[in-house]
């Protein structure tokens, strides 16, 4: 069984055959100058997680205050990020591009995959970014983190050992304009053409906005979902769109 629940931005609860994983936890109403338009998750929303996947150290993905709400949960990351977390009292657990067992019930494995997201370095934080592949008996999930398209991306099914069943793919960001290292809605649809996942769940849009914007004109937050839904059938007709609401119900992948 593979089940996915989107908690907003890049925070997703993934259940794979009894193992529960949380991605890029942002569990507060705000981080820095960014504010949520969706409700913040509550403890019940992430209860029972076995591990955290942390893609990179930008503030909207690596919120230290949120990570400290999960004090005993291993955070699976690249080695340089693991040391940064350990220095702050957070249980960073380094993994690499080989398959590693996920803490929790046996049978689920994880590995790093590349991400093209090295713009906007933050002082004192390693400039390192990755996505993740998760594999269990029921199938494979790709959590892309933040990334632009990159030449090796079409090799993701090879790295996964077969078809990717569910892709968690960013389609925008937290402002009207995207900086380098991001996918927009049309770019994300084209990535589905390259990678050919069975299902795609769009994330990383419609949740955060900077303080000071005109809150009556936030159409840029929600229009990427419509554009992605329009672009996907033309560019990747073999991929089925799974449109989730932030903080809404979970979706379970149907059998192959």
C-alpha positions as CSV (number, residue, x, y, z in Angstrom):
1,X,0.0,0.0,0.0
2,X,1.2,3.5,-0.9
3,X,-0.7,6.4,0.5
4,X,0.1,10.1,0.3
5,X,-1.2,13.1,2.2
6,X,0.0,16.7,1.3
7,X,0.3,19.0,4.3
8,X,1.2,22.1,2.2
9,X,4.3,23.4,0.4
10,X,6.8,20.4,0.3
11,X,5.6,18.7,3.4
12,X,4.1,15.3,2.6
13,X,3.3,12.2,4.7
14,X,4.1,9.1,2.7
15,X,3.0,5.6,3.9
16,X,4.6,2.6,2.3
17,X,3.7,-0.8,3.5
18,X,3.7,0.2,7.2
19,X,6.5,2.7,7.1
20,X,5.6,6.4,7.5
21,X,7.9,9.1,6.2
22,X,7.6,12.9,6.4
23,X,9.2,15.2,3.8
24,X,10.7,18.7,4.3
25,X,8.6,19.4,7.5
26,X,7.2,22.9,7.7
27,X,4.9,22.7,10.7
28,X,4.3,26.3,11.6
29,X,2.2,29.2,10.4
30,X,5.2,31.1,9.3
31,X,8.9,30.9,8.6
32,X,11.0,34.0,8.2
33,X,9.0,36.4,6.0
34,X,6.7,33.7,4.6
35,X,3.2,33.1,5.8
36,X,0.8,30.2,5.2
37,X,-2.6,30.6,3.6
38,X,-3.5,27.0,4.6
39,X,-3.8,25.8,8.2
40,X,-0.6,24.7,9.8
41,X,-0.4,20.9,10.5
42,X,-1.2,19.6,13.9
43,X,0.6,16.8,15.8
44,X,-2.0,14.3,14.7
45,X,-1.2,15.0,11.1
46,X,2.4,13.7,11.4
47,X,1.9,11.1,14.2
48,X,3.7,7.9,13.9
49,X,6.4,8.9,11.4
50,X,9.5,6.7,11.2
51,X,11.8,9.0,9.4
52,X,12.1,12.5,7.8
53,X,13.5,13.2,4.3
54,X,15.1,16.7,4.1
55,X,16.0,17.8,0.6
56,X,18.0,20.9,1.2
57,X,18.6,23.8,3.7
58,X,16.5,26.7,2.4
59,X,14.3,28.0,5.2
60,X,11.0,26.9,3.6
61,X,12.3,23.3,3.6
62,X,14.6,23.0,6.6
63,X,12.8,24.9,9.4
64,X,14.8,24.1,12.5
65,X,11.8,24.9,14.8
66,X,9.7,22.4,13.0
67,X,12.4,19.8,13.1
68,X,12.7,20.3,16.8
69,X,9.0,19.3,17.2
70,X,10.1,15.8,16.1
71,X,13.1,15.4,18.4
72,X,13.6,11.6,18.2
73,X,13.0,11.1,14.4
74,X,15.9,10.3,12.2
75,X,16.4,12.9,9.4
76,X,17.7,11.2,6.3
77,X,20.0,13.6,4.4
78,X,23.3,13.9,2.5
79,X,26.4,13.7,4.6
80,X,27.2,17.5,4.6
81,X,23.6,18.3,5.7
82,X,23.7,15.5,8.3
83,X,26.6,17.2,10.1
84,X,24.9,20.6,10.0
85,X,21.9,19.1,11.7
86,X,23.9,17.2,14.3
87,X,25.6,20.4,15.2
88,X,22.2,21.8,16.1
89,X,21.1,18.8,18.1
90,X,18.9,17.3,15.4
91,X,19.4,13.6,14.5
92,X,20.8,13.9,11.0
93,X,21.4,10.5,9.4
94,X,23.6,10.5,6.3
95,X,22.7,8.4,3.3
96,X,24.0,8.2,-0.3
97,X,23.1,7.0,-3.7
98,X,23.0,3.3,-2.6
99,X,19.8,1.9,-1.2
100,X,19.5,2.2,2.6
101,X,16.8,0.7,4.9
102,X,14.4,3.3,6.2
103,X,14.0,3.2,10.1
104,X,10.8,1.5,11.1
105,X,9.2,-1.7,9.8
106,X,11.5,-3.7,7.5
107,X,11.0,-3.6,3.7
108,X,11.2,0.1,2.7
109,X,14.5,1.5,1.3
110,X,15.6,4.9,0.3
111,X,18.4,6.5,-1.8
112,X,19.4,10.0,-2.8
113,X,19.0,11.2,-6.4
114,X,20.3,14.5,-7.8
115,X,18.5,17.8,-7.7
116,X,19.4,21.0,-9.6
117,X,18.9,23.6,-6.9
118,X,22.0,25.5,-5.9
119,X,20.9,29.1,-6.2
120,X,20.3,31.5,-3.3
121,X,22.9,30.1,-0.9
122,X,22.4,30.9,2.8
123,X,25.2,31.9,5.1
124,X,26.3,29.0,7.3
125,X,24.2,26.4,5.5
126,X,25.7,23.9,3.1
127,X,24.7,24.4,-0.5
128,X,23.5,20.9,-1.2
129,X,20.2,19.6,-2.6
130,X,18.9,16.2,-3.4
131,X,15.7,14.3,-4.2
132,X,14.8,10.9,-2.9
133,X,13.6,7.5,-4.2
134,X,11.6,5.3,-1.8
135,X,10.9,1.7,-2.6
136,X,8.8,-0.9,-0.9
137,X,6.9,-4.0,-2.1
138,X,4.0,-1.9,-3.3
139,X,6.1,0.4,-5.6
140,X,8.4,3.4,-5.8
141,X,7.9,7.0,-4.9
142,X,10.1,9.9,-6.1
143,X,10.2,13.0,-3.9
144,X,11.9,15.5,-6.1
145,X,12.6,18.2,-3.4
146,X,13.3,21.5,-5.2
147,X,14.8,21.1,-8.6
148,X,15.0,22.3,-12.1
149,X,15.2,19.8,-14.9
150,X,18.7,18.3,-15.4
151,X,20.2,16.1,-18.2
152,X,20.4,12.9,-16.1
153,X,16.7,13.2,-15.0
154,X,15.5,10.7,-17.6
155,X,17.7,8.0,-15.8
156,X,15.5,8.2,-12.7
157,X,13.6,5.0,-13.7
158,X,16.9,3.2,-14.0
159,X,18.0,4.4,-10.6
160,X,14.6,3.3,-9.2
161,X,15.0,-0.2,-10.7
162,X,11.9,0.2,-12.8
163,X,8.8,2.4,-13.2
164,X,8.3,5.2,-10.7
165,X,4.8,4.8,-9.4
166,X,4.3,8.1,-7.7
167,X,6.2,11.4,-8.3
168,X,5.9,14.2,-5.8
169,X,6.8,17.1,-8.0
170,X,7.1,20.9,-7.4
171,X,5.2,23.0,-9.8
172,X,5.8,26.6,-8.5
173,X,7.1,28.3,-5.4
174,X,6.2,31.0,-2.8
175,X,6.3,34.2,-4.9
176,X,4.9,35.5,-8.2
177,X,8.3,34.8,-9.9
178,X,10.5,31.8,-9.6
179,X,14.2,31.9,-9.1
180,X,16.7,29.6,-10.7
181,X,16.6,25.9,-9.7
182,X,12.8,25.5,-9.8
183,X,10.2,23.9,-12.0
184,X,7.1,25.8,-13.1
185,X,3.9,24.0,-14.1
186,X,4.8,23.4,-17.7
187,X,8.4,22.4,-16.8
188,X,7.0,19.9,-14.3
189,X,4.7,18.4,-16.9
190,X,7.7,18.0,-19.3
191,X,9.6,16.3,-16.5
192,X,6.8,13.7,-16.4
193,X,7.3,13.2,-20.1
194,X,11.0,12.3,-19.4
195,X,10.5,10.3,-16.2
196,X,7.1,8.6,-17.0
197,X,5.7,8.1,-13.5
198,X,2.3,6.4,-13.3
199,X,0.9,9.1,-11.0
200,X,2.0,12.6,-10.2
201,X,1.1,14.7,-7.1
202,X,1.9,18.4,-7.6
203,X,3.4,20.1,-4.5
204,X,5.3,23.3,-3.6
205,X,2.6,25.8,-4.6
206,X,-0.4,27.5,-3.1
207,X,0.8,27.5,0.5
208,X,3.3,30.3,1.3
209,X,3.4,34.0,0.4
210,X,5.8,36.7,1.5
211,X,4.7,39.3,4.0
212,X,3.6,42.6,2.4
213,X,1.9,41.2,-0.8
214,X,-1.6,42.3,-1.7
215,X,-3.6,39.3,-0.2
216,X,-6.5,40.1,-2.6
217,X,-4.3,39.3,-5.6
218,X,-2.9,35.9,-4.9
219,X,-4.0,34.2,-8.1
220,X,-0.4,33.3,-8.8
221,X,-0.5,30.9,-5.9
222,X,-3.3,28.7,-7.3
223,X,-3.0,29.2,-11.1
224,X,0.0,26.7,-11.4
225,X,-2.3,23.8,-10.5
226,X,-4.6,24.7,-13.4
227,X,-1.7,25.1,-15.8
228,X,-0.2,21.9,-14.8
229,X,-3.5,20.0,-15.2
230,X,-3.8,21.5,-18.7
231,X,-0.2,20.7,-19.7
232,X,0.2,17.2,-18.4
233,X,-2.2,15.4,-20.8
234,X,-0.4,17.0,-23.8
235,X,3.1,16.3,-22.7
236,X,2.8,13.1,-20.6
237,X,-0.4,11.4,-21.4
238,X,0.7,8.2,-19.7
239,X,0.9,9.9,-16.3
240,X,-2.2,10.3,-14.2
241,X,-2.7,13.6,-12.2
242,X,-3.5,13.2,-8.5
243,X,-4.7,16.7,-7.4
244,X,-4.6,16.9,-3.6
245,X,-5.7,19.8,-1.4
246,X,-3.2,21.0,1.2
247,X,-4.3,19.6,4.6
248,X,-7.0,17.6,2.8
249,X,-7.6,13.8,2.7
250,X,-4.9,11.3,1.8
251,X,-4.9,9.5,-1.5
252,X,-4.1,5.8,-1.8
253,X,-2.5,4.4,-5.0
254,X,-4.7,1.9,-6.7
255,X,-3.1,-1.5,-7.6
256,X,-1.2,-1.7,-10.9
